[in-house]
Structures are given as C-alpha cells and as structure tokens.
Amino acid sequence: MAEETIVLAHPSDISGETRVNTRVLEIIAGLAAQEVEGVARLRGSLSERAQEAFGRRMHGKGVELKQGEAGLEVNVYVYLNYGVSVPKVAHAIQERVTSQVAAMTELQVTLVNVHVQGVVSTKPTLTVDPNNLFGDDDDDDTEGTEA
C-alpha cells in the first residue's frame, strides 16, 4: 500500500521539497477537533479501538482527508457531549481544524465537514453509598454500653 503524501510549497532558493504524509494531517485535524469544548470523542473503527485497547493511541481516527484542486477537504466524525449547542460546536471544530492545519503546514483548507455521530451523556454520580445503603451510623452502637 503506497503512502499518500502532500508536497508543501515553501519559497526558498534551496532546491528540494517537503512532503507530509496525509496521516500526519489527519492527526493534526483530529487533535484540533478533540481540543474543542463539547467534543466527547472522535469516531473510531473497530481495528483502531482494538489497537487502543493494547495501549497504542490512535490520534487520526474520525478524520478523512481529500486533496482537492483548491486545497484540502476534511471530514470530521465526532461524538458530542449531551447539552451542547451542535451548530456552535460544529462551527468551532471547523475554525479550529482550519487554523491548526494552516498554522502547522501552510496548506489551504477549503472545506471542513463535521459529521455528528452521536451524543454522549455523562454518567450520574451515585448519591447512595453502596457500603452504607440505609445511612446507618456505626457510632450509635456505643450508646447502650457503660464503662
């Protein structure tokens, strides 16, 4: 399988070129999306989840890149936290991904599509102590005894 790379344009008198693997760009976009408040996680495939279970961190999951004529097209697949404004978080993801890719590679991002895959609710906190279900105090045992 051939690795796809993108050539970065940089004005210089020195001959040569800089090539960036598309996987690196996916990682940049994925980390940028995860930094947005309201994003619970990115979508991951079954094989990526299995690799994470064995300790390998997969940063580019949930991101797909295409090189268009005008620039990069990015698709981001996210799960959002319950209660957030979907349009606001999606817009923040678009801005963050565009700015981070441009800042790190000077590549033009022409399109960022945000695909909301689901909503993640927070786990409720337990109000009952499982070791003391009825709220009994153990200090009451010493009331009836005299020294």
C-alpha positions as CSV (number, residue, x, y, z in Angstrom):
1,M,0.0,0.0,0.0
2,A,1.5,3.3,-1.1
3,E,1.6,6.1,1.4
4,E,0.0,9.3,0.1
5,T,1.9,12.5,0.7
6,I,1.3,16.1,0.0
7,V,4.0,18.5,-1.1
8,L,4.3,21.7,0.9
9,A,5.1,24.8,-1.0
10,H,7.8,27.0,0.6
11,P,9.6,29.9,-1.1
12,S,13.3,29.2,-0.9
13,D,16.4,29.4,-3.0
14,I,17.4,25.9,-1.9
15,S,16.2,23.2,-4.2
16,G,14.2,20.3,-2.7
17,E,10.7,19.7,-1.4
18,T,8.9,18.9,1.8
19,R,6.4,16.1,1.8
20,V,3.9,15.4,4.5
21,N,2.1,12.1,4.9
22,T,-1.7,12.5,4.9
23,R,-1.8,10.6,8.1
24,V,0.1,13.5,9.8
25,L,-2.5,15.9,8.5
26,E,-5.3,13.6,9.9
27,I,-3.6,13.6,13.3
28,I,-3.3,17.4,13.3
29,A,-7.0,17.7,12.3
30,G,-8.1,15.1,14.9
31,L,-6.2,16.7,17.8
32,A,-7.6,20.1,16.8
33,A,-11.1,18.7,16.8
34,Q,-10.6,17.0,20.2
35,E,-9.5,20.3,21.8
36,V,-12.9,21.9,21.1
37,E,-15.1,22.1,24.2
38,G,-18.1,19.9,23.8
39,V,-16.4,17.2,21.8
40,A,-16.6,13.9,23.7
41,R,-14.6,11.8,21.2
42,L,-14.0,11.1,17.6
43,R,-15.3,8.1,15.8
44,G,-13.0,5.1,15.6
45,S,-13.1,1.9,13.6
46,L,-13.1,-1.5,15.3
47,S,-9.5,-2.1,14.5
48,E,-8.5,1.3,15.9
49,R,-10.4,0.6,19.1
50,A,-8.6,-2.8,19.4
51,Q,-5.2,-1.1,18.9
52,E,-6.2,1.4,21.7
53,A,-7.1,-1.5,23.9
54,F,-3.5,-2.7,23.6
55,G,-2.1,0.7,24.5
56,R,-1.5,2.3,21.1
57,R,-3.1,5.7,20.9
58,M,-4.8,6.5,17.6
59,H,-4.9,10.2,17.0
60,G,-6.2,10.5,13.5
61,K,-9.3,8.4,13.9
62,G,-12.6,10.0,12.9
63,V,-10.8,12.2,10.2
64,E,-10.8,11.7,6.5
65,L,-8.8,13.9,4.1
66,K,-9.1,14.6,0.4
67,Q,-6.8,16.7,-1.7
68,G,-9.0,18.9,-3.9
69,E,-7.9,21.3,-6.6
70,A,-8.3,24.4,-4.4
71,G,-7.0,22.8,-1.2
72,L,-7.7,20.2,1.5
73,E,-11.2,18.8,2.2
74,V,-11.6,17.5,5.7
75,N,-14.4,15.3,7.1
76,V,-14.5,15.0,10.9
77,Y,-16.7,12.4,12.6
78,V,-17.4,13.3,16.2
79,Y,-19.5,12.4,19.3
80,L,-20.6,15.4,21.3
81,N,-21.3,15.9,25.0
82,Y,-25.0,16.0,25.9
83,G,-26.4,19.5,26.2
84,V,-24.0,21.4,24.0
85,S,-25.2,23.5,21.0
86,V,-24.5,21.4,18.0
87,P,-24.1,24.3,15.5
88,K,-21.8,26.2,17.8
89,V,-19.5,23.2,18.5
90,A,-19.5,22.3,14.8
91,H,-18.5,25.8,13.8
92,A,-15.8,25.8,16.5
93,I,-14.5,22.5,15.1
94,Q,-14.4,23.9,11.6
95,E,-12.5,27.0,12.7
96,R,-10.0,25.1,14.9
97,V,-9.2,22.5,12.3
98,T,-8.7,25.1,9.6
99,S,-6.5,27.3,11.7
100,Q,-4.3,24.4,13.1
101,V,-3.7,22.8,9.7
102,A,-2.9,26.2,8.2
103,A,-0.6,27.2,11.1
104,M,1.4,23.9,11.0
105,T,1.6,23.2,7.3
106,E,0.6,26.5,5.5
107,L,-1.9,24.4,3.5
108,Q,-5.3,25.9,2.4
109,V,-8.3,24.0,4.0
110,T,-11.2,24.7,1.7
111,L,-13.9,22.6,3.4
112,V,-14.4,21.1,6.8
113,N,-17.5,18.9,7.1
114,V,-18.5,17.9,10.6
115,H,-20.5,14.7,11.0
116,V,-22.1,14.3,14.4
117,Q,-22.2,10.6,15.0
118,G,-23.9,10.7,18.4
119,V,-24.3,12.3,21.8
120,V,-22.6,11.1,24.9
121,S,-24.3,11.7,28.2
122,T,-22.3,11.9,31.4
123,K,-22.7,9.1,34.0
124,P,-24.8,10.2,37.0
125,T,-23.0,10.4,40.3
126,L,-24.1,7.9,43.0
127,T,-25.9,9.6,45.8
128,V,-26.1,6.4,47.9
129,D,-23.0,4.8,49.4
130,P,-23.1,1.1,48.3
131,N,-21.3,0.2,51.6
132,N,-23.9,2.0,53.7
133,L,-27.3,1.7,51.9
134,F,-29.5,2.8,54.7
135,G,-27.3,5.6,56.0
136,D,-26.8,4.0,59.4
137,D,-24.1,5.4,61.6
138,D,-21.8,2.9,63.4
139,D,-21.4,5.4,66.2
140,D,-24.8,4.5,67.6
141,D,-23.6,1.1,68.8
142,T,-21.7,2.6,71.7
143,E,-24.7,4.4,73.3
144,G,-26.1,1.5,75.3
145,T,-22.7,0.4,76.9
146,E,-21.4,1.9,80.1
147,A,-17.7,1.9,81.0
